[in-house]
Amino acid sequence: MTEVDSLVDQYDLVIFDLDGVVFLGHEPIDGAVEAINGLVEEQKPVAYATNNASRRAGEVAELLVSLGIRAVSDEVITSAQASARLLAERLTAGDRVLIVGGPALQREITDVGLTPTGAADDGVSAVLQGYAPDVGWKQLAEACVAIRGGAMWVATNADRTLPSPRGELPGNGSLVAVLTTALDRQPDVIVGKPAPTLFDTAAAKVNARRPLVVGDRTDTDIAGAVRAGMDSLLVLTGVSRPRDLLAAPASERPTWVATDLGGLTSGAVAVPAKDLESGWTVRATADGLTLHGSGSALEALAALAAACWRGDGPTEVPPVAAGGDDAAAALRALGLA
């Protein structure tokens, strides 16, 4: 079998993404509070690595506590923090940084000895762009002028969307794309996931030798774990769905998959799986793939991944047919019917 009873026992640190893994909006995802507090009670080191630059570490910790999770600010690593530190290393104290984002970005820049500004005519040395719900044309226009004038352009992250209770909404990557279109160029640096910086920082804080990254996106969380050389668990509570997993290139493939954070202690499945490791068999036909056998839907997903992941590049997911009632039920559960 590919399922393990206690996945978390194999690791000395668990690094959680937040949006789509722990909460959606301001509401916890079912089972997340219990799963994380269970680790804290067992004194398992945890960390939170988020691309969302709209909150500071202390604000993130306060949000987690308000949801019932035992968390402290030192466990939180944000893309805003990492971006400010990078600029502090590359610029001179007091240099002006034009902020495209919210108050959290401004305060991070102030904390590292740089000067936040909103105007392109203030002798700007760099533009720092991060998500905030009130980012609009005026900030983007000022950034456009500053970058065209020679300012370094740093983006906290390039997530195209943000998960929410209303579905996926535009993320910082969509706002970066506005400037990319206007300037016909890419940012000089993108700090957040899938770059490994946040994960490496979290591991270094506690000298972890075998961390596990938990995320909901193959293109950021899982890709960042691959770049950092860390194992990862994809949970199906946020952006990436089973079809996205099957289509993932080698650079975005997790070690494990689970329905939610309960998989940390039971129910996680290794991907890909071989036919002999589960109750499922996948056969290739002229029309696509046919799933035969019985078992859990996640084990079926792992077996299908083994059939789809033939190379390193993105996979064209073929049509998948059911070879029986159990297979039909598994495919419906996975959204692959």
ABEGO torsion letter per residue (X at the ends): XABBABAAAABABBBBBABGAABBEABBBBGAAAAAAAAAAAGBBBBBBBABAABBAAAAAAAAAAAGBBBBAAABBBAAAAAAAAAAAABBBGBBBBBBEBAAAAAAAAAAGBBBBABAAAGBABBBBBBBAABBAAAAAAAAAAAAAGBBBBBABABABBBBAAEBBBBAAAAAAAAAAAAGBBBABBABOABAAAAAAAAAAAGBABBBBBBABAAAAAAAAAAAGBBBBBBAABABBAAAAAABBAAABBABBBABAAAAABGBBBOBBBAAABABBBBBBAAEBBBBEBEBAAAAAAAAAAAABABABBBBBBBBBBAEAAAAAAAAAAGAX
